[in-house]
Amino acid sequence: MRRRWYSVLLEQRGSEIARCLETRGYFITSSLLGGDAWRDMRSDAERMRSMNRFGPSVSVGDDGKPFAKHGVFSCELEATDIDAAPHLLNYTRDLVTTLPRVLNESWQAQLVSETVYGTKLASSGPGAEYPAHVDNACVCDSTGLPHDTRWITCIYYMNHAPKGGQLRLWLPDDDDDDDEITMNK
């Protein structure tokens, strides 16, 4: 299979990404794929919205109970979406198949699954709320509460706003303070 230019970009930045994940717990960049990829994926996402492929986004709280996020809608990408969202499917497929391999090579260990992954689109409007939640709450911890089984989460902001978005992280080694990160597009 032919390697795409964005897979090559991930490979070139793999050791940088791995180092940041090891030292800080996260990696942030505003220039991973460039403007053309952003426009292509944004167009695909808008097409998916017009096809009513988005529904209310539901998460699981720390208490283990599901809740809908006010003003947030989501969509799980599927192979059948190839005609409506070819760029989203190709970019995300290459990300989830390239990045784990690159990280495992950098860390010289098989720490990230190269076969188990998921992709999800989320869209929010004015007044939307994205409260603290647990992603992929499909496994319970020793107290019976769901915990996040995702090892790596990748967020790519595609909004038109002058600022790319805001992300709060609750890192496991933290003193219960959240790390607020503002990303500019």
N, C-alpha and C positions, 0 to 999 in steps of 0.2 A: 504494500500500500504506500502511496506517495505521501511523504511528510509535508504537512502544511507549514506555512511561514510562522504561524502562531505557535505551533509545536516546537519549532526551532527556537523561538523567543523564550519559551518556558525552559527549554534545555539550557539555553545560555544563562538564564538567571537562576537556575536550580540551586546552586550552592549558596547564593545570596538568600533565596527564600528559605532554604533549610537552616541557615545560620540564624536568621531572624526568628524562625519558629522555635529554635532551641533556646535562644537567649531571651526573647521577649514574650514568646507565646503567640505572636501574630506577625504578619508581613503586610505592609501597605505600600501601594504604588498608585500613581495616577497615570501611568504610561505603559500599561502592560500590553495592550493590543492596538491602541491608536484609534483615531477618529473614524476611519472607514469601517472598522469592525463594530464600533459603537453604533454608527448609523445603521448598519445592516441589521444588527441584533435589535435595535430599537424599533425599526420598521417591522421586523418579525413579531416582536412582542405586541405592537399595536394591532397587527393583523390578528393575532391570537385573541386579543381583547374584543375586537369587532366580531369574532366568531363565537363569542360567549364561552370561551374555554376557561375563564377564570371564575372561581367561586369564593365564598368567604374563607379566609385563612384561619385555621384552628390550630392552637398550640396546647401544650400541657404545662400547667404551672408547677411550682415547687411542691405543691400539695398533691400532685398527681391527677388533678382534675382538668379536663379539657375546657378551653374557653376560646371564643371567637375574638379576634383582634379587630377593634373598631376601625372601619374604613380601610382594612387591608384585605386584598384579594390575592389568591394564588392559583397556580396551575402546575401540575406535574407534566413535564415534557414526555412525549411518547413517540415511538418510531413512526406512528401514523401521522404525526404532525410535520413530516418532511416537506410536504408541498407548501404548507402555510409558514413554516419557520425553518427553512433550510440552514440559515446562518446560525441561529441559536442551537440547533441540533448539532451541527458540525463543530462549532466553537466549544460548546460544553462537552461534547463527546471527547474531543481532543484534549481538553483540559483534564477531564477525569481519567483519561487513559495515559496521558503523558506525565502529569504532575506526580502521581504516586511513584511511578518508576524513577523519575528524576530524584525525588526525595530519598527513596530507598537506596539509590546508587550513592547519593551524597552522604547518607548516614551509614552506608555499608551494612545495612540490616534491612530485613523485611518488616518494617513497622507500619506501613500503610498498604491496605488492600489494593491490589491492582485489578480486581475483578468485581468488587462490591461497591456500588456507588448509586447516587440518585441525583436528579436535577430538578430544581423547582424555580419557578418564576414567581415573584411577588410584586404587587402593584399597590400603591397607597395614594389616597387623595388628601385634600385639605382636611385637617383635623384628625387624621388617622393616628392611631395609637399602636405602638409596638412595645408592649410592656415586657418585662423580664419573662423569659420562657425557656423551656427545654426543647431542643430540636431532637427529632427522631426518638421520642420517648417510648421505645419498644422493649427495653430491658429494665428490670427493677433492681435497685440496690439492696443491701442487706436489711434496710428498714421497710422495704416493700414499695418505695417510691420510685417512679421512673427516672432514669438518668440518661444523659445524652450518649448515644452510642456512636455518634459521628466523631471521627478523629480530626478531620480537617473540614472546615467550612470556608467556601470561597464566595465572596459577595462582590458583584460587579454592578455598580450603579449606572443606570441608563437614563436617568431623568434629565429634563431640559433645564433644570434650575441652575443658577450660577454656581452654587455649591453642590457637590456631588451627593452629600448625605451625611448622616451622623450615625455613629455606631458606638454602643456601649458594650464593653466586655467585662464579664465577671470571671477573672482567671482563677484557677484552683489554688494557686499559691498566695493569692491576695489576702489582705486583712479585711475582707468584706467590702472594700472600697472598689467602685467600678472605675475602669479606665475609659474615659470619654475620648473618642477619637473623631475629629471632624475631617472629612475628606473633601477636597476640592477636585472638581472634574477637570 
